[in-house]
Amino acid sequence: MDLAIDIVIGMMLAATPLLYAALGELVVERSGVLNLGVEGMMVVGAIAGFAVTADSGSHALGLLSAAVAGMAMALIFGVMTQLLLANQVATGLALTIFGLGLSALLGQGYTGYSVPPLPKLDVTHLSNLPLIGPLLFSHEIMFYLSIVLTGAVAWFLTQTRAGMILRAVGENHDAAHAIGFPVIRIRLAAIAFGGAMAGLGGAYLSIGLAPLWSEGMTAGRGWIALAIVVFASWRPGRAMLGAYLFGGVTIAQLHIQGAGVDIPSQYLSMLPYVATIVVLVLISGGPARKALRAPGSLGRTFHASA
């Protein structure tokens, strides 16, 4: 029973950075923009959050710095694609390469250091309940915030005027522009939000999940977050389900290694990424693809003619 609880808790924690990044990218893509730079924004957020936490001793400042760093990276992408009309795919890939290099440079002085992990919320009496206590009432605030943000994003996209305008821009930016909506400003705001969320996801890795810095510590999680958005059909609730699914695969391979199963560790480490490829292949053709209902203007360049 204790092992099962540990596995479920590990799955929940492993899913949290994926959920932050996926929610941010989901909003970006619902606005009609495809940003493949999630990995770069996450890793820059990871080093920014770790460095500020290490130097200031404040987790709050570290998380804020990570969000600002991710937002700054995202706005580089936004300016290039929305104002200078650069290709979104190429710019996103370049952003990831830039982010990985920049984080390696900034992190040179922090390699081998550690910081106190994010404090856990210890709810009096509730955290001591058998089974339910450790599962629901003994996590960091970032875990609970990720769940709140999932509901908030779903509410924003479906129940608010601003969310409906954002979705309209993503479906047909020419029609949205024709009736007076500021397409570029809306998309820049969505891109900035996506960057902040990716930065927070990266910071959770470096000061929450494993409170230390190592180069390239995001280890492809940004790409998994991109796959989760497609898997979720651009719906926040499904994105949370996808994050927990991929988090479970990540934890499963660690426990299989720990159990001493006679399988090379390299094959086990491949499991989360193989699962990502399999999911993308399964949903890329036939009825599954028609059911995805991707935003109509996703990845298309917008140029205001008047």
CORKA-V863886 format. One record per residue. N is the residue number from 1. PSI is psi in whole degrees, -180 to 180 (NA if undefined). Layout:
# CORKA-V863886
[[N,PSI] [N,PSI]]
This chain:
# CORKA-V863886
[[1,-44] [2,-40] [3,-42] [4,-41] [5,-42] [6,-39] [7,-44] [8,-43] [9,-43] [10,-40] [11,-44] [12,-42] [13,-40] [14,-29] [15,-24] [16,-50] [17,-34] [18,-40] [19,-43] [20,-52] [21,-40] [22,-41] [23,-42] [24,-46] [25,-32] [26,-44] [27,-41] [28,-47] [29,-30] [30,-20] [31,-2] [32,10] [33,136] [34,109] [35,106] [36,11] [37,20] [38,-42] [39,-44] [40,-40] [41,-38] [42,-45] [43,-33] [44,-39] [45,-37] [46,-46] [47,-36] [48,-47] [49,-42] [50,-46] [51,-46] [52,-39] [53,-42] [54,-39] [55,-32] [56,-22] [57,9] [58,119] [59,-35] [60,-45] [61,-37] [62,-45] [63,-41] [64,-43] [65,-38] [66,-43] [67,-41] [68,-41] [69,-44] [70,-39] [71,-41] [72,-42] [73,-43] [74,-38] [75,-26] [76,-48] [77,-43] [78,-45] [79,-44] [80,-42] [81,-34] [82,-32] [83,-40] [84,-2] [85,36] [86,158] [87,130] [88,-41] [89,-49] [90,-41] [91,-40] [92,-43] [93,-42] [94,-36] [95,-39] [96,-45] [97,-43] [98,-44] [99,-42] [100,-41] [101,-43] [102,-43] [103,-37] [104,-39] [105,-49] [106,-27] [107,0] [108,-40] [109,-3] [110,-1] [111,130] [112,-11] [113,159] [114,160] [115,160] [116,136] [117,161] [118,132] [119,145] [120,146] [121,114] [122,94] [123,118] [124,131] [125,-46] [126,-41] [127,-16] [128,-2] [129,141] [130,139] [131,-62] [132,-38] [133,-60] [134,-26] [135,-37] [136,-22] [137,26] [138,46] [139,171] [140,159] [141,-28] [142,-33] [143,-49] [144,-35] [145,-36] [146,-38] [147,-42] [148,-42] [149,-32] [150,-48] [151,-38] [152,-41] [153,-42] [154,-44] [155,-44] [156,-45] [157,-29] [158,-21] [159,-5] [160,153] [161,-42] [162,-41] [163,-39] [164,-35] [165,-44] [166,-43] [167,-37] [168,-40] [169,-41] [170,-30] [171,-42] [172,94] [173,-28] [174,-43] [175,-40] [176,-41] [177,-38] [178,-30] [179,11] [180,7] [181,136] [182,87] [183,-49] [184,-42] [185,-40] [186,-43] [187,-38] [188,-39] [189,-42] [190,-41] [191,-42] [192,-42] [193,-44] [194,-40] [195,-41] [196,-41] [197,-41] [198,-40] [199,-41] [200,-39] [201,-41] [202,-40] [203,-35] [204,-32] [205,-44] [206,-20] [207,3] [208,-67] [209,-45] [210,96] [211,65] [212,167] [213,133] [214,142] [215,134] [216,30] [217,-15] [218,-27] [219,45] [220,5] [221,-29] [222,-38] [223,-38] [224,-40] [225,-39] [226,-42] [227,-37] [228,-38] [229,-44] [230,-44] [231,-36] [232,0] [233,35] [234,36] [235,128] [236,-43] [237,-43] [238,-31] [239,-40] [240,-42] [241,-44] [242,-40] [243,-41] [244,-33] [245,-50] [246,-33] [247,-39] [248,-39] [249,-41] [250,-46] [251,-36] [252,-43] [253,-31] [254,-41] [255,-33] [256,-41] [257,-44] [258,-26] [259,-6] [260,23] [261,138] [262,66] [263,132] [264,136] [265,-28] [266,-37] [267,-39] [268,-38] [269,-22] [270,-17] [271,-49] [272,-34] [273,-34] [274,-42] [275,-39] [276,-47] [277,-44] [278,-45] [279,-44] [280,-39] [281,-43] [282,-34] [283,6] [284,-6] [285,164] [286,-152] [287,-33] [288,-39] [289,-39] [290,-32] [291,-13] [292,-42] [293,60] [294,150] [295,135] [296,-32] [297,14] [298,122] [299,-5] [300,140] [301,134] [302,131] [303,114] [304,120] [305,-18] [306,NA]]
